[in-house]
Every structure is written in structure tokens, then in C-alpha cells.
Amino acid sequence: MSDEEHQFESKADAGASKTYPQQAGTIRKNGYIVIKNRACKVVEVSTSKTGKHGHAKCHFVAIDIFNGKKLEDIVPSSHNCDVPHVNRTDYQLIDISEDGFVSLLTENGNTKDDLKLPTDDALLTQIKDGFGEGKDLVVTVMSAMGEEQICALKDIGPK
């Protein structure tokens, strides 16, 4: 048949999907949805009735879980939407570097050094003040679609 060799580029990816499909009509308030390739938390859902020819439509108002921007989307309720896999993980805070990165202790005893301090001012000052006072802090990291960000803080007492 053909004598040409086929070359395939291999990417270092496990192949696990960052999202899963879910019917638009089943997505509720406080659920998650992908709008414009951003992981969002749904704050409002309204469904319109079917027209003369057509589908009932779902109108989603959602907030981006990483930057807080408000996004909207209208999808026929029978169609599938992408829903992100959202994970929350707790890590103990070890150190804050000068350039705004944090050093975190994972459950298996390794360190995670690739996360920046959060952009939320209230959370940022809580973390810096607590760390400056020498408290033992546990931060909650939310991850979805290849992005990670510190979203909460717990004080587990003095060191």
C-alpha cells in the first residue's frame, strides 16, 4: 500500500479528561460548568419553554472559580455541557518565598512548590499574617482543568 512512515507525537499526559459531559437540563445551582474554557460555579439557572420548533433552553449564570469573573451561557436543555472535575486538597503551609510562591507539605511528606499566593486580598493578608505570627496553617487548594489556586485557610494552632 503505502511506504511512508507515520510519526506520532507523544505528549506526557495520562489521558484523563479534564471535563465530563452532563446534560444541560440536569445542571443545578452550585454545580460546576465549563463556559468559554473556564471552570465556573453556577449561581443561577433559568429554563425557557420550548418554542414553536425547538428545544427548551437553559440560561446559566456562573462565576469563574479562579478569577471570580461572571460568565453566562445559553444551551439547549437536551444537549450536553462540559462539567469540570473539581478537586479540593488540604496542604500544610511550610514557607512563603519572596517572589510570591508558597511551599506546601503534601500528605505523603513531599513538598509542592509550584503554587502562587492567592490574588484575593483578604485571604492573602490572612495567610501572610498567620505565617508571620508562626501559626500552623493548612491551606485548601482547588484544582480544575489544569489550574490550581489556594481558596481557603485553616489555623490548626501554634507551631
Solvent accessible surface area in square Angstrom, and as a share of the most:
residue,aa,sasa,rsa
1,M,253,1.13
2,S,72,0.46
3,D,146,0.76
4,E,127,0.57
5,E,148,0.66
6,H,135,0.60
7,Q,160,0.71
8,F,183,0.76
9,E,160,0.72
10,S,111,0.71
11,K,165,0.70
12,A,121,0.93
13,D,102,0.53
14,A,105,0.81
15,G,63,0.61
16,A,82,0.63
17,S,72,0.47
18,K,111,0.47
19,T,27,0.16
20,Y,87,0.33
21,P,91,0.57
22,Q,56,0.25
23,Q,83,0.37
24,A,0,0.00
25,G,24,0.23
26,T,72,0.42
27,I,4,0.02
28,R,153,0.56
29,K,127,0.54
30,N,100,0.51
31,G,23,0.22
32,Y,54,0.20
33,I,1,0.00
34,V,21,0.12
35,I,3,0.02
36,K,156,0.66
37,N,124,0.64
38,R,68,0.25
39,A,4,0.03
40,C,0,0.00
41,K,75,0.32
42,V,0,0.00
43,V,60,0.34
44,E,93,0.41
45,V,42,0.24
46,S,52,0.34
47,T,87,0.51
48,S,61,0.39
49,K,186,0.79
50,T,83,0.48
51,G,54,0.52
52,K,191,0.81
53,H,162,0.72
54,G,48,0.46
55,H,90,0.40
56,A,21,0.16
57,K,85,0.36
58,C,2,0.01
59,H,54,0.24
60,F,0,0.00
61,V,10,0.06
62,A,0,0.00
63,I,58,0.30
64,D,3,0.01
65,I,35,0.18
66,F,19,0.08
67,N,78,0.40
68,G,49,0.47
69,K,131,0.55
70,K,131,0.56
71,L,28,0.14
72,E,89,0.40
73,D,50,0.26
74,I,106,0.54
75,V,19,0.11
76,P,28,0.18
77,S,21,0.13
78,S,57,0.37
79,H,87,0.39
80,N,103,0.53
81,C,12,0.07
82,D,71,0.37
83,V,7,0.04
84,P,4,0.02
85,H,87,0.39
86,V,36,0.21
87,N,90,0.46
88,R,144,0.53
89,T,52,0.30
90,D,62,0.32
91,Y,27,0.10
92,Q,60,0.27
93,L,6,0.03
94,I,70,0.35
95,D,65,0.34
96,I,32,0.16
97,S,48,0.31
98,E,183,0.82
99,D,99,0.51
100,G,20,0.19
101,F,69,0.29
102,V,2,0.01
103,S,23,0.15
104,L,0,0.00
105,L,66,0.33
106,T,31,0.18
107,E,169,0.76
108,N,120,0.62
109,G,50,0.48
110,N,90,0.46
111,T,78,0.46
112,K,35,0.15
113,D,85,0.44
114,D,96,0.50
115,L,9,0.04
116,K,118,0.50
117,L,23,0.11
118,P,4,0.02
119,T,116,0.67
120,D,77,0.40
121,D,105,0.54
122,A,68,0.53
123,L,17,0.09
124,L,44,0.22
125,T,76,0.44
126,Q,106,0.47
127,I,0,0.00
128,K,101,0.43
129,D,85,0.44
130,G,7,0.06
131,F,55,0.23
132,G,67,0.64
133,E,119,0.53
134,G,29,0.28
135,K,74,0.31
136,D,29,0.15
137,L,4,0.02
138,V,21,0.12
139,V,0,0.00
140,T,11,0.06
141,V,3,0.02
142,M,16,0.07
143,S,25,0.16
144,A,4,0.03
145,M,47,0.21
146,G,73,0.71
147,E,65,0.29
148,E,70,0.31
149,Q,40,0.18
150,I,1,0.01
151,C,45,0.27
152,A,36,0.28
153,L,42,0.21
154,K,102,0.43
155,D,79,0.41
156,I,99,0.50
157,G,21,0.20
158,P,121,0.76
159,K,154,0.65
